[in-house]
Amino acid sequence: MEQTKYLIIGNSAAAVGTIEGIRQFDTEGSILVVSAEPYHTYSRPLISYLLLGKTDSERMKYRPDDFYKDNGAECLLGKTAVKIEAHDHIVTLNSGEEIKYEKLLIATGSRPFVPDLPGIESVKNKFTFMSLDDAKALDAAVTPTSRVLILGAGLIGLKCAEGIHRKAAEITVVGRTNRILRSIIDETASDMMKSHIESKGIKFHLSDSVESLAPGKATFKSGDVIEFDILVTALGVQPNVELVKDAGGA
């Protein structure tokens, strides 16, 4: 089994920065990048602009096409690391391949948090909004008659609303607190942002949370009911730490 000097699991900002950092000190050591996504590294915040038509897949790229080649890095795209044998310095992929490494960086980021709400399994058209595949799937589902319910009034939920507001008939954003973007901006700025977004035809349902879901219907703790065709959960993220934990890492 051939050994790579630097193995990087993940292919977003942290991985790209690591490649550039390594090459400042080691211009010869082999670098291998393993990524579950099948794409060249891209900017996740731009997925809403892709749906809006303000950018395209080429301009979303975080680095030029020749970035990996110019930095002497090899990529295995569309493959997932499933196990780390830390003592033997071996990573196993979902394809069964084994990679031996000298140094390992796990830069797998996070995944959307999807709440275990009563009835959520009965909702056919449900999506998250973090990756390019998420955006493509949502875009394929939304029609000019779609009523979209977005759970989460933070940055991800509002970016989603921005991306599809010209494509759907109705969008309602749900927030548990009394204002949007609570963790990012103050009350005055929040009110200004809310007014601006409402001027685009997007509705808000704040200071409330979903109690249960059924096909096409969300029932809230307040007793309110909102009907929808498409559900998007944008309630934050969970770090992808399972590889490290399973390998005995803290």
N, C-alpha and C positions, 0 to 999 in steps of 0.2 A: 504494500500500500504506500503510494507516494505521499509525502508529507508537505503540507503548505505551511509557510512560516506564520502568516497571519490569516486567520479565518474570522470572517465577520458575518454574523447572522442578522439579517436586516438590510434594507437598502434605501433608507430615507435620510434625513438630514444628519443624524448621528453617524451613520455609516460613511456617508460622503465626506464629512469632516474628518473622520478617522483616517480614511485613505489619504487625504491631503496632508494630514498630520504625520502619518508614517513616512510619506515620501520626503518630508523635510529632513528626516534623520536616517532613513534607510531607502536608498534608491534601487536596491537589487532584490530585497526579500520578496518572496512570492506572496500575493494577496488573493484570496478567494472570497467572493461575496455570495451568500446563499439567501435567496429571497422568495417568500411564498407568493408574492405578487409577480405576474409575468411581464412587468413593465420596466422600462428605463426609469431611473429615479425621477420623481415628479413632485411638484409642490401641492400638498393636500389642500391648503386653503383656496386653491384656484378651482376646485371642482365645481363650486357654485357658479363661477364665471364661465366655465365650460358649458354648463346648462343654459346660462343666459345668452351664450353666443358671443361673449366678450373676449374669449380666448379659444385656442384649439389645443389638441394634444401635443403638438410640437412646441408651442410656446409654454406649455405647462412643465416642460422638462427642467429639472433642477440644475442640471449640468449638460453640456453639449453631448452629442452622440458619441464622440470619440473620447469622452472623459475616462472611461475605464481603460481603454487601449493606451491612451497617453500616460496613464499612471501605472501601467503594467499590472492591472487587476483583471482577474477572470471572474465571470458571473455565472451562477447557476440560478436562473430565474424560473419561477413557477414550481419551486421545490421547497418543502418544509422540513426544518430540523425537528426531529421528534425525540431525540435522546442524546444526552451528553455523558460519556464515560470519562469523568474528569481525571481519574488516576492514569488512564491509558491515553489520554488526549485524543479521543475519538468522538466524532459526532456522526450520528446515524440520521439519514434522511428518510422521508416517507416513501421514497422509491426503493429503499433497501440499501442504497449506497452508503459507504462508510468513508469518512474523511478524517485523516490524521492531521493534527495541527500542532504547532509549537506554542502559539499564543492565540487566545480566543476572546472575541468581543461579542457580547449578546446585545444587539441594538434593535430589539423587536418591538419597541414602542408599546402601544396599548390597543385595546379593542373596545368597541362600544359596549356600554352597560345596558343590558336589556332587562327590565324589571319583570319579575315573575307575577304579573298581574292576573287575577282571575279572568279566564276567558281569552287570554291573549293568543292561545294556541288555535282558537277558532277564527282568528282574523287572517284571511288569505293574503291580502295585499299589505304586507308590513315590511318596512325597510329601516336601515340605519343610514348614516350619512357621514362616513369618515374616509372612505377610499374611492378610487376611481371606479371600481366595480360597483360600489354602492350607488354612485351617481348615475352610472349607465343603466343599472337596473331600475332605479326610480324614474329616470327619464323615459324609459320604455313603457312604464306603467301609467304615467300621467297623461291624461287627455284633456281637451278643453272643457269637458263636463265634470272633471274629477273634483271631489271635495276632499281636501287633504287636512288631516289632523296631525299636528306636530307636537309631541310631548317633550317639552324642554324649551325654556325661553332664554337659554344661554347662547354662547357664540355659535355652537354647532347648529342648534335649532334655527337660529335667525339666518345663518348662512344658507341653510336648506331652503327656508322660505324665500330668500332672495333669489336663489337659483331657479325656482320653479314658479314664481308668482305670475309670470306671463303665460304659463302653460296650463294652469289649473283654473277651474271656475271659482273655487273658494278655498282659502287657507285659514286655518285657525291654529294659533300657537298657544299652548297651555303652559302656565307657569305656577309653581306651588306658592311663590311669594307674591308680593303686591307690585313688583316691578321687574323689568327685564334687565339682563346683563348685570345682575346684582353683584357678582364677584369681580366685575371689571371696572364699572363706572359708578359715580355717585348718583344720588337721587335726581338732581337737576338734569344731569346728562341723560339719565335713563328716561325721564319724561320727554326730553327732546327727541331722543331716538325713537321712542314709542310712537310719538306723534308723526314723525317722518315715515315710519314703516306703515302706520295706519293709512297714511295718505296714498299709499300704493295699493290699497284695497285689502290688506292683510288684517285679520281680526286677532284679538287677544282674549284669552280666558284665564285670568290671573287669580291668585289667592285661592286656588282650588287644585285638587288632584283627582286622578281617575281611581274609582273604586272597583270597577269591573268593565270588561269589554265583551262584546258580542259581535257577530258579523255585521259590520256597518253601523255600530252604535257604541258610544262610550258613555257610561254612567259615572257621574262625579259624586264625591263625598257631600257636596252641597245639595245633591238631588237633581242637579241639572243634567240634561242629556244632550249630547251632540252627535249627529249622524255624520258619517264619513264614508268615503270609498277607499281611501289610502291612509295608512297609519305610518308615521315616522317616529321612531324613538330616538331622542337626542338628549339623554339624561346623564351625560358624562361618560367617562371611560374607566376601564380597569387595566392596570399594567400587566403585560405578558411576562410573568415571572416564573411560570411553571417549569420551564426548562432548567432554570437555575435551582429552584427548590428541589426538583427531582434528582438533580445531580449533587445535592448536599450543600448547596450554597445558602448563605444567610439571606 
